[in-house]
């Protein structure tokens, strides 16, 4: 935690501010609040005046806040002593004049409410600063990301034997999610995608009552949550033998994705990694059908920094210890689509594939 507060101190100083304020309005601001204080409750305000931390929450969390946020000064708000009043007293006591907040996560109304309470304080917005703090994963975080990815890989392997032609996409999603829980997942990280046949041309297709038909490709994108961290993995499988055209699409995506995984390393930019996959698909004739970014950061949230995309953060290089996905895809309307996704922990020499436990060779179902 000392290292985390040091990171906060550096960013606060860079913005010429005195403090960082993290709002957590029934989930807004999480998981940054937990990362910076240990408190996992759904509603709180965290004021960090390095090295001091002050957590304000409500009467639902008296015992929990004092147990989890042991290194913070904890205040319990009430009708007689609302959280804004407590915050105001702290700001005045420590002579805070300039406060930094995350402009991406914080609602406009929250800032306006605090401004009314503290008219002499200047509030400075910095986009995604709470994700910026978590950009480089600590050893313990990397270990948890390995564990959650392992749960996902085991669950998917178990699930493969349950897939049959004739079942619906919704049934498959339920079976996969049940398998994830049986392997130890605490929850799903995001709504599971099972996109079969022509629906595969929709990168973020949901699940429907459509039945799996023989000769179709099925794209399955899912993630699980475990001890505050998430996984993200996509595989595309075949319901029996598929056409040469679909096989050609699959092999192009697999080649692009494997090139991305092999070349991914700390020190390159997100735009450079994106170009590896994008250029491969362009050479194979599918460039115009790759319609999204190659990847994104992963950690306590499904989409974190850094971005792996065209124009991603200019010249910013991907740091050692950051975790990104590599997920190129091809989506052809009226035909179908393919996406393959792995999660990579970046090192100086390359990357560690956290989801290598599931093969990317096209699995062709026999039943």
C-alpha positions in Angstrom: 0.0 0.0 0.0 2.9 2.4 0.6 3.9 2.0 -3.0 0.4 2.8 -4.1 0.3 6.0 -2.0 3.7 6.9 -3.5 2.1 6.7 -7.0 -0.7 8.9 -5.8 1.7 11.4 -4.4 3.6 11.6 -7.7 0.5 12.2 -9.7 -0.8 14.8 -7.2 2.5 16.6 -7.4 2.5 16.5 -11.2 -0.9 18.2 -11.2 0.3 20.7 -8.6 -2.5 19.6 -6.3 -2.7 18.8 -2.6 -5.0 15.8 -2.6 -6.8 13.1 -4.6 -10.5 12.7 -4.1 -12.2 9.4 -5.1 -15.9 9.2 -5.2 -17.6 5.8 -4.9 -21.3 6.4 -5.5 -22.9 2.9 -5.2 -20.1 1.4 -7.3 -18.8 4.5 -9.1 -15.1 4.7 -8.4 -14.8 1.1 -7.5 -12.4 -0.7 -7.8 -10.0 2.2 -7.2 -11.4 2.7 -3.7 -10.6 -0.9 -2.7 -7.1 -0.6 -4.4 -6.2 2.5 -2.5 -7.8 1.8 0.9 -8.9 -1.9 1.1 -12.5 -0.9 1.6 -14.9 -2.9 -0.7 -18.2 -1.3 0.3 -20.4 0.2 -2.4 -20.5 3.8 -1.2 -17.8 6.0 0.1 -15.6 9.0 -0.4 -11.8 8.7 -0.1 -9.6 11.7 0.4 -5.9 11.1 0.1 -3.6 13.9 1.3 -0.3 12.0 0.9 0.6 10.1 3.0 -2.7 10.4 4.9 -5.9 8.7 3.8 -9.4 9.6 5.0 -12.4 7.3 4.2 -16.0 8.6 4.6 -18.8 6.1 4.4 -22.2 5.5 6.0 -23.8 3.5 8.8 -24.1 0.3 6.8 -20.4 -0.1 6.8 -19.3 0.7 10.3 -17.6 -2.6 11.1 -16.6 -3.4 7.5 -14.8 -0.1 6.9 -12.8 -0.3 10.1 -11.9 -3.9 9.4 -10.9 -3.4 5.8 -9.5 0.1 5.8 -7.3 -0.2 8.8 -4.6 2.2 7.6 -7.2 4.9 6.9 -8.9 7.4 9.3 -12.5 6.3 9.0 -15.5 8.6 9.4 -19.1 7.5 9.4 -21.5 10.0 7.9 -25.1 10.5 9.2 -28.0 12.9 8.8 -26.6 15.1 11.5 -23.1 14.9 10.0 -23.3 14.4 6.2 -20.3 13.3 4.2 -19.8 16.6 2.5 -19.5 18.4 5.9 -16.9 15.8 7.1 -15.0 16.3 3.8 -15.1 20.1 4.2 -13.7 19.9 7.7 -10.8 17.7 6.5 -10.0 20.0 3.6 -10.0 23.1 5.8 -8.0 21.4 8.6 -5.2 20.3 6.2 -5.4 23.5 4.2 -6.1 21.8 0.9 -6.4 24.3 -1.9 -6.3 22.1 -5.0 -8.0 18.7 -5.4 -7.4 16.2 -8.2 -10.2 13.8 -9.3 -10.8 11.3 -12.1 -12.8 13.1 -14.7 -13.8 9.9 -16.4 -15.4 8.2 -13.4 -16.7 11.2 -11.4 -20.2 12.5 -12.1 -20.6 16.2 -12.8 -23.2 16.5 -10.0 -20.7 15.2 -7.4 -18.2 17.8 -8.3 -20.8 20.5 -8.2 -22.0 19.4 -4.8 -18.5 19.5 -3.3 -17.7 22.9 -4.9 -20.7 24.4 -3.1 -19.4 23.0 0.2 -15.8 24.2 -0.6 -16.1 27.4 -2.6 -12.4 28.3 -2.2 -11.0 25.0 -3.4 -9.9 24.4 -7.0 -10.9 21.0 -8.5 -8.6 19.5 -11.3 -9.8 16.8 -13.6 -7.5 14.2 -15.1 -9.0 11.5 -17.3 -8.6 7.9 -16.2 -6.2 8.8 -13.5 -7.5 6.0 -11.3 -6.7 3.4 -14.0 -3.3 5.1 -14.6 -2.4 4.4 -11.1 -3.1 0.7 -11.6 -1.4 0.5 -15.1 1.6 -1.6 -13.9 0.5 -4.7 -12.0 2.2 -5.6 -8.7 3.4 -9.2 -8.2 0.4 -10.0 -6.1 -1.9 -8.6 -8.8 -0.1 -10.6 -11.5 -0.6 -13.7 -9.5 -4.3 -13.1 -9.1 -4.7 -12.4 -12.8 -3.0 -15.8 -13.5 -5.4 -17.5 -11.1 -8.5 -16.0 -12.5 -7.3 -16.8 -16.1 -6.7 -20.4 -15.0 -10.2 -20.6 -13.6 -11.6 -19.4 -17.0 -9.4 -21.9 -19.0 -10.5 -24.9 -16.8 -14.1 -23.8 -17.0 -13.9 -23.5 -20.8 -12.3 -26.9 -21.2 -15.0 -28.5 -19.0 -17.6 -26.7 -21.1 -16.5 -27.9 -24.5 -17.9 -31.4 -23.8 -21.3 -29.9 -23.2 -21.7 -28.2 -26.6 -24.1 -29.8 -29.1 -25.7 -28.9 -32.4 -29.3 -28.0 -31.8 -28.9 -26.2 -28.4 -29.5 -22.5 -28.2 -27.0 -19.8 -27.7 -28.6 -19.0 -24.3 -28.3 -22.6 -23.2 -24.6 -22.6 -24.1 -24.1 -19.4 -22.2 -25.8 -20.8 -19.1 -23.7 -24.0 -19.3 -20.5 -22.0 -19.6 -21.4 -19.8 -16.7 -22.3 -22.8 -14.6 -18.9 -24.4 -15.4 -17.2 -21.2 -14.4 -18.9 -21.2 -11.0 -18.0 -24.9 -10.5 -14.3 -24.0 -11.1 -14.3 -21.3 -8.4 -15.4 -18.1 -10.1 -17.2 -15.6 -7.9 -19.2 -14.1 -10.7 -19.0 -13.4 -14.4 -17.0 -10.4 -15.4 -19.4 -9.2 -18.1 -22.3 -10.6 -20.1 -21.2 -13.8 -21.9 -21.2 -13.6 -25.7 -22.2 -16.7 -27.7 -22.5 -15.7 -31.4 -23.2 -18.4 -33.9 -23.5 -18.4 -37.7 -24.3 -14.9 -39.2 -24.5 -13.4 -35.7 -20.7 -13.9 -35.5 -20.4 -10.8 -37.7 -21.5 -8.7 -34.7 -18.5 -8.1 -32.5 -20.6 -7.6 -29.4 -23.5 -9.9 -30.1 -25.6 -10.9 -27.2 -27.1 -14.4 -26.7 -30.4 -15.4 -28.3 -32.8 -18.4 -28.6 -31.1 -19.2 -32.0 -30.1 -22.8 -32.2 -26.6 -23.9 -33.2 -26.6 -25.4 -36.7 -24.1 -27.7 -38.2 -21.5 -26.0 -40.4 -21.5 -22.8 -38.4 -18.8 -21.1 -36.4 -19.5 -20.1 -32.8 -17.6 -17.2 -31.2 -17.6 -17.4 -27.4 -16.3 -14.4 -25.4 -16.4 -14.5 -21.6 -14.7 -13.5 -18.4 -14.9 -14.4 -14.8 -14.3 -12.5 -11.6 -12.2 -13.7 -8.6 -10.8 -11.9 -5.6 -11.4 -8.5 -7.2 -9.7 -9.3 -10.6 -11.1 -10.4 -13.9 -10.3 -12.6 -16.9 -11.2 -12.1 -20.6 -10.9 -14.8 -23.3 -12.5 -15.5 -26.7 -12.4 -18.7 -28.7 -14.2 -19.5 -32.0 -15.2 -23.1 -32.6 -16.9 -25.0 -35.4 -20.2 -27.0 -35.2 -19.0 -29.7 -37.5 -17.2 -29.2 -40.8 -17.3 -25.6 -42.1 -16.9 -24.2 -45.6 -13.5 -23.4 -47.1 -14.4 -19.7 -46.8 -15.0 -19.9 -43.1 -11.9 -21.9 -42.6 -9.9 -19.3 -44.5 -11.3 -16.6 -42.3 -10.5 -18.5 -39.2 -6.9 -19.2 -40.2 -6.3 -15.6 -41.1 -7.5 -14.5 -37.6 -5.5 -17.1 -35.9 -2.4 -16.1 -37.8 -2.9 -12.4 -36.9 -3.6 -13.2 -33.3 -0.6 -15.5 -32.9 1.7 -12.8 -34.5 0.4 -10.3 -32.1 1.0 -12.6 -29.1 4.5 -13.4 -30.3 5.5 -9.8 -30.9 3.8 -8.2 -27.9 6.4 -6.8 -25.4 6.9 -3.9 -23.1 8.5 -1.0 -24.8 6.4 -1.0 -27.9 3.3 1.3 -28.2 -0.2 0.1 -28.2 -0.5 1.4 -31.7 2.5 -0.7 -32.8 1.0 -3.8 -31.4 -2.4 -3.0 -33.0 -0.6 -2.6 -36.4 1.0 -6.1 -36.1 -2.5 -7.8 -36.2 -4.1 -5.2 -38.5 -1.4 -5.4 -41.1 -1.5 -9.2 -41.1 -5.2 -9.3 -41.8 -4.8 -6.7 -44.5 -2.2 -8.9 -46.3 -4.7 -11.8 -46.1 -7.4 -9.6 -47.7 -9.5 -9.1 -44.6 -8.3 -5.7 -43.4 -11.6 -3.9 -43.9 -13.4 -6.5 -41.9 -11.4 -5.9 -38.7 -13.5 -3.1 -37.2 -12.3 -2.7 -33.6 -9.1 -2.2 -31.6 -6.7 -5.1 -31.1 -6.9 -5.0 -27.3 -7.3 -3.3 -24.0 -5.8 -3.3 -20.5 -7.2 -5.8 -18.0 -7.1 -6.0 -14.2 -9.7 -5.1 -11.6 -11.9 -3.9 -14.6 -12.5 -5.6 -17.9 -11.4 -2.5 -19.8 -8.5 -0.7 -18.3 -5.4 1.2 -19.5 -3.4 0.7 -21.7 -5.2 0.8 -25.0 -4.0 -1.4 -27.9 -5.4 0.5 -30.8 -4.7 3.0 -33.6 -3.9 6.3 -32.1 -3.5 4.8 -28.6 -2.1 7.4 -26.3 0.3 8.8 -28.8 3.9 7.7 -28.2 3.2 6.2 -24.8 5.0 2.8 -24.5 3.5 -0.2 -22.9 5.2 -0.7 -19.6 6.7 -3.8 -18.0 4.0 -5.4 -15.9 1.0 -4.1 -17.8 -1.6 -6.6 -18.9 -3.4 -6.4 -22.2 -5.6 -8.5 -24.4 -4.8 -9.4 -28.0 -8.1 -10.0 -29.8 -8.2 -9.4 -33.6 -11.3 -10.4 -35.4 -12.9 -10.5 -38.8 -16.6 -9.8 -39.2 -18.4 -10.2 -42.6 -22.1 -9.3 -42.7 -24.3 -12.1 -43.9 -21.5 -14.6 -43.5 -20.2 -14.7 -39.9 -17.2 -13.8 -38.0 -14.1 -15.0 -36.0 -12.4 -13.6 -32.9 -9.6 -15.1 -30.9 -8.5 -13.4 -27.7 -5.8 -14.0 -25.1 -4.6 -12.1 -22.1 -0.9 -11.2 -22.0 1.3 -10.0 -19.2 4.0 -7.9 -20.8 7.7 -8.3 -20.0 10.9 -6.7 -21.5 11.5 -9.7 -23.7 8.0 -10.5 -24.7 4.9 -11.6 -22.9 3.4 -14.4 -20.8 0.1 -15.7 -22.2 -2.3 -16.1 -19.2 -4.9 -17.9 -21.2 -2.7 -20.3 -23.1 -4.5 -23.2 -21.3 -7.0 -23.3 -24.2 -5.8 -24.2 -27.7 -6.4 -21.9 -30.6 -6.4 -24.7 -33.2 -9.9 -24.8 -34.6 -12.0 -27.2 -32.6 -14.6 -29.0 -34.8 -17.5 -30.5 -32.8 -18.4 -34.1 -33.8 -21.9 -34.0 -32.3 
